[in-house]
Amino acid sequence: MRAKHDARPTSFTGRFWRWHINFCPGWKAYFNSLSDSEKIEIRKKYNFTKY
């Protein structure tokens, strides 16, 4: 899903990906395991501010 979001962010799959990362415990665990620089990169790329 992440690759499909990167290719077409406004598609249904892209929008579903954005919705999914806001509640998924697996994504939260993955995100928290990243280094600070990787977190910053993902926050910018997906406009992600939740965790």
FIBA-238598 format. One record per residue (C-alpha): x, y, z; residue in one letter. Coordinates in Angstrom, 2 decimals, decimal comma, padded with zeros to 5 digits. Example, Ala and Ser with C-alpha at 12.3 -4.5 7.8 and 13.67 -1.06 7.14 Angstrom:
% residues 2
- 012,30	-004,50	007,80	A $
- 013,67	-001,06	007,14	S $
% end
This chain:
% residues 51
- 000,00	000,00	000,00	M $
- 002,81	002,38	000,81	R $
- 004,27	002,09	-002,68	A $
- 000,86	002,71	-004,23	K $
- 000,48	005,81	-002,07	H $
- 003,86	007,06	-003,24	D $
- 002,85	006,52	-006,88	A $
- -000,64	008,03	-006,61	R $
- -001,39	009,73	-003,28	P $
- -004,92	010,75	-004,27	T $
- -006,03	007,26	-005,33	S $
- -008,30	005,23	-003,09	F $
- -005,36	003,07	-001,98	T $
- -003,27	006,16	-001,26	G $
- -006,01	007,72	000,85	R $
- -006,59	004,40	002,62	F $
- -002,87	004,24	003,47	W $
- -003,01	007,69	005,09	R $
- -006,07	006,66	007,10	W $
- -004,44	003,35	008,08	H $
- -001,21	004,79	009,48	I $
- -003,17	006,89	011,96	N $
- -004,46	003,93	013,96	F $
- -002,47	000,78	013,15	C $
- -000,46	-000,51	016,14	P $
- 002,00	-002,20	013,77	G $
- 002,75	001,09	012,04	W $
- 003,18	002,81	015,41	K $
- 005,69	000,17	016,52	A $
- 007,54	000,41	013,19	Y $
- 007,59	004,20	013,29	F $
- 008,86	004,30	016,87	N $
- 011,68	001,89	015,98	S $
- 013,08	004,27	013,34	L $
- 015,96	006,64	013,91	S $
- 015,16	010,30	014,46	D $
- 016,30	011,27	010,96	S $
- 014,09	008,59	009,38	E $
- 011,12	009,76	011,47	K $
- 011,61	013,32	010,24	I $
- 011,78	012,12	006,65	E $
- 008,54	010,12	006,98	I $
- 006,79	012,98	008,76	R $
- 007,61	015,29	005,86	K $
- 006,75	012,75	003,16	K $
- 003,35	011,77	004,58	Y $
- 002,57	014,96	006,52	N $
- 002,38	012,70	009,56	F $
- 002,15	014,24	013,03	T $
- 000,44	011,67	015,24	K $
- 003,31	009,97	017,13	Y $
% end
